[in-house]
Amino acid sequence: MSCSEADIQVVLVTAPDIDVATRIAGALVEERLAACVNLVPGVRSIYRWNGRVENDSEVLMIIKTRADRSVELTERVRALHPYDTPEVVLIPVAGGSRDYLDWVRAEATP
């Protein structure tokens, strides 16, 4: 497969703390919905919610998966996540290390 194919996606999800992020990440990798999840603590999120500006510390989850797993991954995040409206942003990968992208394809295969 060409590493320029957009069959790999990076998915961004924020979580309220490291425990929630670790639990969600573990489930996604265990269930082969994701090949890898990086947890980036210390993210500051400023956003409007229910008419108020919020300012919260969160953990950013950087998830690598296959595009054909994104719907199921999104549904699983929503089921596991404590937020009413969890962030799930899908970003297609335009290219990268062939070996790494092949590994993502293999590990996120059902």
MDAnalysis code that builds the backbone (N, CA, C; Angstrom):
import MDAnalysis as mda
import numpy as np

u = mda.Universe.empty(330, n_residues=110, atom_resindex=np.repeat(np.arange(110), 3), trajectory=True)
u.add_TopologyAttr("name", ["N", "CA", "C"] * 110)
u.add_TopologyAttr("resid", np.arange(1, 111))
u.add_TopologyAttr("resname", ["MET", "SER", "CYS", "SER", "GLU", "ALA", "ASP", "ILE", "GLN", "VAL", "VAL", "LEU", "VAL", "THR", "ALA", "PRO", "ASP", "ILE", "ASP", "VAL", "ALA", "THR", "ARG", "ILE", "ALA", "GLY", "ALA", "LEU", "VAL", "GLU", "GLU", "ARG", "LEU", "ALA", "ALA", "CYS", "VAL", "ASN", "LEU", "VAL", "PRO", "GLY", "VAL", "ARG", "SER", "ILE", "TYR", "ARG", "TRP", "ASN", "GLY", "ARG", "VAL", "GLU", "ASN", "ASP", "SER", "GLU", "VAL", "LEU", "MET", "ILE", "ILE", "LYS", "THR", "ARG", "ALA", "ASP", "ARG", "SER", "VAL", "GLU", "LEU", "THR", "GLU", "ARG", "VAL", "ARG", "ALA", "LEU", "HIS", "PRO", "TYR", "ASP", "THR", "PRO", "GLU", "VAL", "VAL", "LEU", "ILE", "PRO", "VAL", "ALA", "GLY", "GLY", "SER", "ARG", "ASP", "TYR", "LEU", "ASP", "TRP", "VAL", "ARG", "ALA", "GLU", "ALA", "THR", "PRO"])
u.atoms.positions = np.array([
    [0.835, -1.182, 0.000],
    [0.000, 0.000, 0.000],
    [0.875, 1.239, 0.000],
    [0.435, 2.234, -0.667],
    [1.153, 3.496, -0.701],
    [0.922, 4.259, 0.592],
    [1.983, 4.885, 1.122],
    [1.810, 5.645, 2.354],
    [1.178, 7.005, 2.091],
    [0.820, 7.289, 0.849],
    [0.107, 8.529, 0.584],
    [-1.405, 8.323, 0.580],
    [-1.831, 7.079, 0.688],
    [-3.267, 6.811, 0.747],
    [-3.832, 7.324, 2.065],
    [-5.034, 7.873, 2.019],
    [-5.657, 8.429, 3.224],
    [-6.482, 7.377, 3.952],
    [-5.966, 6.142, 4.003],
    [-6.696, 5.094, 4.712],
    [-6.319, 5.035, 6.188],
    [-5.411, 5.904, 6.611],
    [-5.033, 6.020, 8.014],
    [-5.526, 7.368, 8.518],
    [-6.002, 7.384, 9.756],
    [-6.468, 8.633, 10.345],
    [-5.850, 8.832, 11.719],
    [-5.656, 10.097, 12.050],
    [-5.330, 10.506, 13.414],
    [-6.633, 11.048, 13.988],
    [-6.971, 10.609, 15.184],
    [-8.206, 11.035, 15.830],
    [-7.830, 11.756, 17.116],
    [-8.368, 12.962, 17.277],
    [-8.116, 13.742, 18.487],
    [-9.322, 13.660, 19.410],
    [-9.057, 13.314, 20.649],
    [-10.104, 13.219, 21.674],
    [-9.516, 13.826, 22.949],
    [-10.287, 14.651, 23.634],
    [-9.854, 15.136, 24.938],
    [-10.617, 14.396, 26.025],
    [-9.958, 14.250, 27.167],
    [-10.555, 13.583, 28.328],
    [-10.317, 14.456, 29.546],
    [-11.148, 14.315, 30.581],
    [-11.023, 15.190, 31.749],
    [-9.784, 14.925, 32.598],
    [-9.238, 13.704, 32.548],
    [-8.064, 13.393, 33.368],
    [-7.352, 12.164, 32.813],
    [-6.187, 11.881, 33.370],
    [-5.351, 10.786, 32.869],
    [-6.003, 9.424, 33.087],
    [-6.755, 9.253, 34.168],
    [-7.398, 7.965, 34.419],
    [-8.443, 7.644, 33.343],
    [-9.266, 8.615, 33.006],
    [-10.280, 8.415, 31.959],
    [-9.598, 8.179, 30.620],
    [-8.589, 8.978, 30.307],
    [-7.885, 8.823, 29.029],
    [-7.226, 7.450, 28.933],
    [-6.616, 6.995, 30.010],
    [-5.955, 5.688, 30.022],
    [-6.970, 4.559, 29.827],
    [-8.108, 4.678, 30.487],
    [-9.155, 3.651, 30.347],
    [-9.672, 3.589, 28.914],
    [-9.960, 4.733, 28.325],
    [-10.464, 4.760, 26.946],
    [-9.392, 4.252, 25.980],
    [-8.160, 4.727, 26.144],
    [-7.067, 4.310, 25.263],
    [-6.856, 2.805, 25.331],
    [-6.853, 2.260, 26.531],
    [-6.665, 0.818, 26.684],
    [-7.743, 0.016, 25.983],
    [-8.985, 0.455, 26.117],
    [-10.094, -0.250, 25.459],
    [-9.964, -0.176, 23.945],
    [-9.615, 0.990, 23.412],
    [-9.508, 1.140, 21.956],
    [-8.409, 0.266, 21.375],
    [-7.266, 0.197, 22.053],
    [-6.165, -0.637, 21.572],
    [-6.499, -2.117, 21.765],
    [-7.022, -2.465, 22.931],
    [-7.391, -3.865, 23.198],
    [-8.399, -4.381, 22.183],
    [-9.358, -3.545, 21.812],
    [-10.410, -3.940, 20.870],
    [-9.987, -3.747, 19.410],
    [-8.733, -3.380, 19.189],
    [-8.145, -3.195, 17.852],
    [-8.854, -2.111, 17.043],
    [-9.466, -1.167, 17.739],
    [-10.031, 0.000, 17.062],
    [-8.951, 1.036, 16.799],
    [-7.845, 0.918, 17.512],
    [-6.703, 1.812, 17.350],
    [-5.429, 1.005, 17.456],
    [-4.418, 1.438, 16.723],
    [-3.105, 0.808, 16.828],
    [-2.323, 1.389, 17.992],
    [-2.514, 2.675, 18.230],
    [-1.732, 3.389, 19.233],
    [-2.510, 4.604, 19.702],
    [-2.362, 4.936, 20.973],
    [-2.941, 6.158, 21.516],
    [-1.876, 6.844, 22.360],
    [-1.548, 8.073, 22.004],
    [-0.640, 8.886, 22.816],
    [-1.489, 9.726, 23.760],
    [-1.074, 9.809, 25.017],
    [-1.768, 10.626, 26.002],
    [-0.900, 11.833, 26.330],
    [-1.448, 13.014, 26.122],
    [-0.713, 14.261, 26.343],
    [-1.406, 15.021, 27.473],
    [-0.911, 14.884, 28.708],
    [-1.529, 15.601, 29.824],
    [-1.176, 17.083, 29.781],
    [-1.913, 17.870, 30.548],
    [-1.595, 19.277, 30.698],
    [-2.121, 20.176, 29.599],
    [-3.074, 19.685, 28.817],
    [-3.673, 20.504, 27.780],
    [-4.680, 21.448, 28.436],
    [-4.666, 22.693, 28.069],
    [-5.624, 23.673, 28.579],
    [-6.641, 23.923, 27.479],
    [-7.914, 23.684, 27.762],
    [-8.988, 23.877, 26.789],
    [-9.866, 25.042, 27.229],
    [-10.029, 26.001, 26.353],
    [-10.908, 27.142, 26.591],
    [-11.970, 27.092, 25.505],
    [-13.216, 27.006, 25.936],
    [-14.308, 26.776, 24.993],
    [-15.612, 27.318, 25.572],
    [-16.583, 27.497, 24.699],
    [-17.903, 27.936, 25.142],
    [-18.798, 26.694, 25.268],
    [-19.454, 26.563, 26.404],
    [-20.365, 25.434, 26.642],
    [-21.568, 25.943, 27.426],
    [-22.751, 25.696, 26.889],
    [-23.991, 26.131, 27.542],
    [-23.968, 27.623, 27.880],
    [-23.448, 28.421, 26.944],
    [-23.477, 29.864, 27.103],
    [-22.391, 30.459, 27.986],
    [-21.498, 29.605, 28.491],
    [-20.420, 30.086, 29.361],
    [-19.070, 29.740, 28.760],
    [-18.096, 30.578, 28.988],
    [-16.728, 30.266, 28.583],
    [-16.093, 29.423, 29.689],
    [-15.627, 28.255, 29.318],
    [-15.001, 27.320, 30.260],
    [-13.487, 27.332, 30.051],
    [-12.747, 26.986, 31.089],
    [-11.294, 26.946, 31.042],
    [-10.877, 25.742, 31.873],
    [-10.556, 24.632, 31.199],
    [-10.315, 23.366, 31.894],
    [-8.988, 22.741, 31.510],
    [-8.407, 22.013, 32.446],
    [-7.258, 21.170, 32.181],
    [-7.787, 19.835, 31.659],
    [-7.200, 19.345, 30.569],
    [-7.630, 18.077, 29.986],
    [-6.411, 17.281, 29.540],
    [-6.665, 16.054, 29.127],
    [-5.656, 15.184, 28.533],
    [-6.040, 14.996, 27.081],
    [-5.095, 15.246, 26.171],
    [-5.340, 15.046, 24.751],
    [-4.941, 13.629, 24.368],
    [-5.849, 12.931, 23.728],
    [-5.574, 11.596, 23.206],
    [-5.339, 11.737, 21.705],
    [-4.184, 11.256, 21.242],
    [-3.854, 11.258, 19.821],
    [-3.905, 9.798, 19.385],
    [-4.929, 9.459, 18.625],
    [-5.247, 8.071, 18.288],
    [-4.905, 7.820, 16.826],
    [-4.209, 6.720, 16.549],
    [-3.922, 6.330, 15.167],
    [-4.726, 5.085, 14.827],
    [-5.457, 5.159, 13.701],
    [-6.334, 4.065, 13.309],
    [-6.510, 4.028, 11.798],
    [-7.220, 3.045, 11.343],
    [-7.596, 2.936, 9.935],
    [-8.885, 3.719, 9.720],
    [-9.012, 4.339, 8.564],
    [-10.206, 5.131, 8.263],
    [-11.470, 4.280, 8.328],
    [-11.374, 3.035, 7.924],
    [-12.564, 2.179, 7.928],
    [-12.979, 1.735, 9.332],
    [-12.215, 2.096, 10.343],
    [-12.564, 1.795, 11.741],
    [-13.101, 3.032, 12.463],
    [-13.135, 4.187, 11.772],
    [-13.430, 5.447, 12.449],
    [-14.855, 5.537, 12.994],
    [-15.822, 4.987, 12.298],
    [-17.204, 5.048, 12.795],
    [-17.325, 4.223, 14.077],
    [-16.801, 3.022, 14.064],
    [-16.866, 2.168, 15.253],
    [-16.050, 2.766, 16.398],
    [-14.890, 3.342, 16.092],
    [-14.071, 3.986, 17.112],
    [-14.828, 5.157, 17.737],
    [-15.445, 5.978, 16.906],
    [-16.216, 7.124, 17.402],
    [-17.341, 6.665, 18.324],
    [-18.056, 5.636, 17.932],
    [-19.145, 5.111, 18.764],
    [-18.611, 4.580, 20.094],
    [-17.459, 3.928, 20.056],
    [-16.886, 3.370, 21.280],
    [-16.420, 4.484, 22.223],
    [-15.793, 5.523, 21.656],
    [-15.392, 6.666, 22.483],
    [-16.618, 7.266, 23.155],
    [-17.680, 7.463, 22.393],
    [-18.901, 8.047, 22.966],
    [-19.465, 7.173, 24.085],
    [-19.379, 5.853, 23.941],
    [-19.898, 4.942, 24.966],
    [-19.043, 4.971, 26.233],
    [-17.742, 5.150, 26.099],
    [-16.820, 5.098, 27.237],
    [-16.586, 6.450, 27.900],
    [-16.886, 7.526, 27.203],
    [-16.501, 8.866, 27.633],
    [-17.522, 9.464, 28.605],
    [-17.058, 10.171, 29.638],
    [-18.001, 10.772, 30.591],
    [-18.656, 12.066, 30.094],
    [-18.097, 12.717, 29.066],
    [-18.682, 13.964, 28.571],
    [-19.954, 13.686, 27.786],
    [-20.917, 14.598, 27.850],
    [-22.128, 14.492, 27.027],
    [-21.796, 14.575, 25.544],
    [-20.845, 15.436, 25.200],
    [-20.449, 15.646, 23.811],
    [-18.920, 15.580, 23.727],
    [-18.354, 14.361, 23.708],
    [-16.898, 14.274, 23.653],
    [-16.354, 14.742, 22.299],
    [-15.185, 15.353, 22.360],
    [-14.494, 15.747, 21.135],
    [-14.000, 14.493, 20.423],
    [-14.349, 14.353, 19.160],
    [-13.797, 13.316, 18.292],
    [-13.572, 13.988, 16.940],
    [-12.305, 14.268, 16.629],
    [-11.953, 14.947, 15.388],
    [-11.076, 14.008, 14.571],
    [-11.529, 13.698, 13.354],
    [-10.811, 12.786, 12.467],
    [-9.972, 13.580, 11.479],
    [-8.687, 13.221, 11.364],
    [-7.776, 13.889, 10.451],
    [-7.145, 12.831, 9.547],
    [-7.393, 12.893, 8.231],
    [-6.772, 11.917, 7.336],
    [-5.260, 12.143, 7.246],
    [-4.534, 11.052, 7.188],
    [-3.077, 11.106, 7.058],
    [-2.732, 11.087, 5.571],
    [-1.997, 12.083, 5.120],
    [-1.640, 12.203, 3.701],
    [-0.390, 11.405, 3.357],
    [0.398, 11.063, 4.343],
    [1.621, 10.314, 4.087],
    [2.394, 10.134, 5.372],
    [3.549, 9.492, 5.246],
    [4.384, 9.264, 6.414],
    [5.268, 8.057, 6.212],
    [5.826, 7.569, 7.280],
    [6.695, 6.400, 7.238],
    [5.896, 5.181, 6.793],
    [6.293, 4.586, 5.695],
    [5.583, 3.419, 5.159],
    [5.495, 2.305, 6.201],
    [6.613, 2.016, 6.865],
    [6.618, 0.943, 7.865],
    [5.635, 1.241, 8.994],
    [5.625, 2.488, 9.472],
    [4.717, 2.842, 10.560],
    [3.264, 2.747, 10.113],
    [2.939, 3.284, 8.953],
    [1.556, 3.253, 8.475],
    [1.097, 1.820, 8.211],
    [1.994, 0.969, 7.719],
    [1.653, -0.453, 7.555],
    [1.373, -1.101, 8.910],
    [2.147, -0.710, 9.925],
    [1.929, -1.238, 11.267],
    [0.563, -0.804, 11.793],
    [0.195, 0.470, 11.597],
    [-1.128, 0.952, 12.025],
    [-2.211, 0.140, 11.329],
    [-2.074, -0.063, 10.032],
    [-3.067, -0.857, 9.283],
    [-3.219, -2.248, 9.898],
    [-2.101, -2.885, 10.201],
    [-2.140, -4.254, 10.737],
    [-2.725, -4.314, 12.135],
    [-2.360, -3.364, 12.998],
    [-2.807, -3.406, 14.386],
    [-4.237, -2.966, 14.582],
    [-4.794, -2.185, 13.666],
    [-6.187, -1.737, 13.793],
    [-7.104, -2.554, 12.894],
    [-6.680, -3.773, 12.599],
    [-7.495, -4.684, 11.795],
    [-8.295, -5.580, 12.712],
    [-9.602, -5.674, 12.474],
    [-10.426, -6.511, 13.355],
    [-10.034, -7.980, 13.298],
])
